[in-house]
């Protein structure tokens, strides 16, 4: 018993006091090191999925609001007005010529279609019937038609039936010249526009260059090269506008002349077939 009490007392003496244990910091035997977060440069992050395609920085949305469309139209109108103002009075004349050119081309296409410029079937069939001796059928085929080939063919058949050959040829030639002259109406105006539009543009350019150099002279030592450059490009606007009007007018003029030349060839061929066919000789013999 005494031995047990001595051992307990010795253990109490060897242990540190409780106050000292309370005041001393607790040192863990094996501190746990926290796990370092993954490196963001080496570990890729998961992409965010989206149903919409990625927007391109240069992409322009076609679904513009009405206000934006109005703004764009307004800016285009302002630019056109500035273009007309910078070009001077010459550009206004060229603009008027452009309107006249478009109107004249559309009217000429409608007029040629109305006189059957691209239709030759009725006249050719009438000539075939006449050569075959079916004179009544030939007359009915082209009677009352508005086509230029049909009119001349009908006039030639009527002249052959009613006049001697020399008189019939003169009458056919007269009708053909009249109809071809009517078909060529408006070509002179297109030719004039194709000629004077570049000249008007050149005139505007010369006037603009004169004004630019006058402004440069008035500036004296304080002359700005940008002033001269601005005057030059504004003056060149009239030349470009004149060419833009002259080129379509020249192309349309060449096309219309080619169409009329083909009509002339068809008329001459039909008239020659009528006068060289045996039907007129038979009719004259029957009349005698």
Residue pairs with C-beta under 8 A, 6 or more apart in sequence:
64 72
83 91
83 237
84 91
84 92
84 95
86 234
86 237
87 94
87 204
87 208
87 234
87 237
87 238
87 241
88 204
88 207
88 208
88 238
90 200
90 201
90 203
90 204
90 207
90 238
91 204
91 237
91 238
91 241
93 200
94 197
94 200
94 201
94 204
94 238
94 241
94 242
94 245
95 241
97 193
97 196
97 197
97 200
97 245
98 241
98 244
98 245
100 189
100 193
101 190
101 193
101 245
101 248
101 249
101 252
104 186
104 189
104 190
104 193
105 190
105 248
105 249
105 252
107 186
108 186
108 187
108 190
108 252
108 256
111 183
111 185
111 186
112 118
112 183
112 256
112 259
114 146
115 146
115 147
115 148
115 179
115 182
115 183
116 145
116 146
116 147
116 148
116 149
116 150
117 148
117 183
117 259
117 260
117 263
118 259
119 147
119 149
120 149
120 266
122 141
122 142
122 145
122 147
122 149
122 150
123 142
123 147
123 149
123 150
123 152
123 153
123 266
123 270
124 270
125 141
126 138
126 139
126 141
126 142
126 150
126 153
126 154
126 157
127 138
127 153
127 270
127 273
127 274
129 135
129 137
129 138
129 141
130 138
130 157
130 273
130 274
130 277
130 279
131 273
131 274
131 277
131 279
133 279
133 282
135 157
135 161
135 279
135 283
138 157
139 154
139 157
139 158
142 150
142 151
142 153
142 154
142 157
143 154
145 151
145 154
148 179
148 180
148 182
148 183
148 263
148 267
149 263
149 266
149 267
149 270
151 175
151 179
152 172
152 175
152 176
152 179
152 267
152 270
152 271
153 267
153 270
153 271
153 274
155 171
155 172
155 175
155 176
156 168
156 172
156 175
156 270
156 271
156 274
156 275
157 274
159 167
159 168
159 169
159 171
159 172
160 168
160 274
160 275
160 279
160 280
160 283
161 283
162 168
163 171
164 284
165 275
165 280
165 284
168 275
168 280
169 275
172 271
172 274
172 275
176 264
176 267
176 268
176 271
179 267
180 260
180 263
180 264
180 267
183 260
183 263
184 256
184 260
186 256
187 253
187 256
187 257
187 260
190 249
190 252
190 253
190 256
191 253
193 245
193 246
193 249
194 246
194 249
194 250
194 253
195 246
197 242
197 243
197 245
197 246
197 249
198 239
198 242
198 243
198 246
199 242
200 238
200 242
201 238
201 239
201 240
201 241
201 242
201 243
202 238
202 239
202 242
203 238
204 235
204 237
204 238
204 239
204 241
204 242
205 235
205 236
205 238
205 239
206 235
207 235
208 231
208 232
208 234
208 235
208 236
208 237
208 238
209 231
209 232
209 235
211 231
211 235
212 227
212 228
212 230
212 231
212 232
212 234
212 235
213 228
213 231
215 227
215 231
216 223
216 227
216 228
216 231
219 227
274 280
